[in-house]
Amino acid sequence: MIENNICPIGNTLDFFNRKWIFCILSNIFRGMKHFSEFKKANPTISNHILAETLKYMEENDLIEKTVIEDGQRVQTEYSLTEKGRKTNKILYEITHYYFNELNYIGYDENQREDILAEYRKAFDIE
């Protein structure tokens, strides 16, 4: 029984209540780690919103930021924290639901299965 009328699903969705969080998490799982890569993968996001979303994700321990200085330039890389890595099953289930329940018309069955296999591998789903 849920105490105090608190809904864990609603509270979790409130935590992730920014449009781009799951896309950025998915990008990181698939090997991206730089602001420019996230921007290229999600071209409709503004630089301002991307920066705010990355900051929110860092403040809430989903990702960590590493600044690398090589003497000539400074580069920022983002990686998943343990808390961020634990979103793998959520991300996979959203992807699976998208392809199997929302009747997306852009892919044939083989393409859908190939993409889901890629995501299973990226998200480390057995």
C-alpha positions in Angstrom: 0.0 0.0 0.0 1.3 3.5 -0.9 1.5 5.7 2.1 0.4 9.4 2.2 -1.1 9.1 -1.3 2.4 9.4 -2.8 2.6 7.8 -6.3 6.1 6.5 -7.1 5.3 6.6 -10.8 4.2 10.2 -10.7 7.1 11.2 -8.5 9.5 9.5 -10.9 8.0 11.2 -13.9 8.3 14.5 -12.1 12.0 13.8 -11.6 12.4 13.2 -15.3 10.0 16.0 -16.3 12.3 17.5 -18.9 11.8 16.6 -22.5 15.4 15.9 -23.4 16.7 13.8 -20.4 15.9 10.4 -21.9 17.3 11.4 -25.3 20.6 12.6 -23.7 20.8 9.5 -21.5 20.3 7.3 -24.6 23.0 9.3 -26.4 25.5 8.7 -23.6 24.6 5.0 -23.5 25.3 4.9 -27.2 28.8 6.4 -26.8 28.3 10.2 -27.1 30.0 12.4 -24.5 30.3 15.9 -25.8 27.8 18.8 -26.0 28.3 19.0 -29.8 27.4 15.3 -30.2 24.2 15.8 -28.2 23.3 18.8 -30.3 23.9 16.9 -33.5 21.9 13.9 -32.4 19.0 16.2 -31.2 19.1 19.1 -33.6 15.8 20.7 -32.5 17.1 21.4 -29.0 18.4 24.9 -28.4 21.9 25.3 -27.0 20.4 27.0 -23.9 18.0 24.1 -23.2 20.7 21.5 -23.8 23.0 23.3 -21.3 20.2 23.6 -18.7 19.3 20.0 -19.1 22.9 18.8 -18.7 23.2 20.9 -15.6 20.0 19.5 -14.2 21.2 16.0 -14.9 24.5 16.6 -13.3 22.9 18.3 -10.2 20.7 15.2 -9.8 23.5 12.7 -10.2 22.5 11.2 -13.5 25.7 12.3 -15.2 29.0 13.6 -14.3 31.0 16.2 -16.1 34.8 16.0 -16.6 36.8 18.9 -17.8 39.9 17.9 -19.8 42.7 20.4 -20.4 45.5 19.5 -22.8 47.4 22.7 -22.7 45.8 24.1 -25.9 42.1 23.6 -25.3 39.6 22.7 -22.7 37.1 19.9 -23.5 34.1 18.8 -21.5 33.0 15.2 -21.4 29.8 13.8 -19.8 29.4 10.2 -18.5 26.8 8.3 -16.7 26.9 7.9 -12.9 25.7 4.7 -11.3 22.3 6.3 -10.9 22.3 7.2 -14.6 23.3 3.7 -15.6 20.3 2.4 -13.7 18.0 4.0 -16.3 19.0 1.4 -18.9 15.9 -0.8 -18.5 13.6 2.3 -18.5 15.1 3.5 -21.8 15.0 0.1 -23.4 11.3 -0.4 -22.4 10.4 3.1 -23.8 12.2 2.2 -27.1 10.5 -1.2 -27.2 7.1 0.4 -26.5 7.7 3.0 -29.3 8.4 0.4 -31.9 5.8 -2.2 -30.8 2.8 -0.3 -29.5 2.8 3.1 -31.1 2.7 1.6 -34.6 5.5 3.7 -35.9 5.5 3.4 -39.7 9.0 4.4 -40.6 10.6 1.0 -40.2 9.9 -2.5 -41.4 10.0 -5.5 -39.0 13.7 -6.3 -39.7 14.8 -2.7 -39.2 12.9 -2.5 -35.9 14.5 -5.7 -34.6 17.9 -4.4 -35.7 17.4 -1.2 -33.8 16.1 -2.9 -30.7 19.1 -5.2 -30.8 21.4 -2.2 -31.0 19.6 -0.6 -28.0 19.7 -3.9 -26.0 23.5 -3.9 -26.5 23.9 -0.2 -25.7 21.7 -0.4 -22.6 23.3 -3.8 -21.6 19.9 -5.6 -21.6 20.2 -9.4 -21.7 
